[in-house]
Amino acid sequence: MKGRIKTHLFTLPRWFALAFFGPSALIGSLLAGGTLAELNTWLGFIAVAFLMAAGHSQNT
């Protein structure tokens, strides 16, 4: 069970792709009128990161 959890958290999500998804989320927040100092910007970034990871994990 531990092995499966580690696989789904570290191997399958392909975290290297966050370099492409993350800036898109931050730029989108800035274009919508937000700033990098707002909590909502970073909550959105975290949400995008987890959605990206879940999508990649389910795709494999």
C-alpha positions as CSV (number, residue, x, y, z in Angstrom):
1,M,0.0,0.0,0.0
2,K,2.8,2.4,0.9
3,G,4.4,1.7,-2.5
4,R,1.2,2.6,-4.4
5,I,0.8,5.8,-2.5
6,K,4.4,6.9,-3.1
7,T,4.0,6.0,-6.8
8,H,0.9,8.1,-7.1
9,L,2.4,11.1,-5.3
10,F,5.9,11.2,-6.7
11,T,6.2,9.2,-9.9
12,L,3.0,9.3,-11.9
13,P,2.0,13.0,-11.5
14,R,5.0,14.2,-13.7
15,W,5.8,17.2,-11.5
16,F,8.3,18.5,-14.1
17,A,5.3,19.7,-16.2
18,L,4.4,22.2,-13.5
19,A,7.0,24.5,-15.1
20,F,4.5,24.9,-18.0
21,F,1.2,24.8,-16.1
22,G,2.3,27.0,-13.2
23,P,3.3,30.2,-15.0
24,S,0.1,30.0,-17.1
25,A,-2.0,30.0,-13.9
26,L,0.0,32.9,-12.4
27,I,-0.2,35.0,-15.6
28,G,-3.9,34.3,-15.8
29,S,-4.3,35.5,-12.3
30,L,-2.4,38.7,-13.1
31,L,-4.4,39.3,-16.3
32,A,-7.6,39.0,-14.2
33,G,-6.4,41.8,-12.0
34,G,-4.8,39.9,-9.1
35,T,-1.3,40.4,-7.7
36,L,1.3,37.9,-6.6
37,A,0.9,39.0,-3.0
38,E,-2.7,37.8,-2.8
39,L,-3.6,34.5,-1.1
40,N,-6.1,33.7,-3.9
41,T,-3.4,33.7,-6.5
42,W,-1.4,31.1,-4.7
43,L,-4.4,29.0,-3.8
44,G,-5.2,29.0,-7.5
45,F,-1.6,28.0,-8.3
46,I,-1.8,25.1,-5.9
47,A,-5.2,24.0,-7.3
48,V,-3.8,24.0,-10.8
49,A,-0.8,22.0,-9.6
50,F,-2.9,19.3,-8.0
51,L,-5.3,19.2,-11.0
52,M,-2.3,18.8,-13.4
53,A,-0.9,16.1,-11.2
54,A,-4.2,14.2,-10.9
55,G,-4.7,14.3,-14.7
56,H,-1.2,13.0,-15.3
57,S,-1.5,10.3,-12.7
58,Q,-4.8,9.1,-14.1
59,N,-3.5,9.2,-17.6
60,T,-0.7,6.7,-16.9
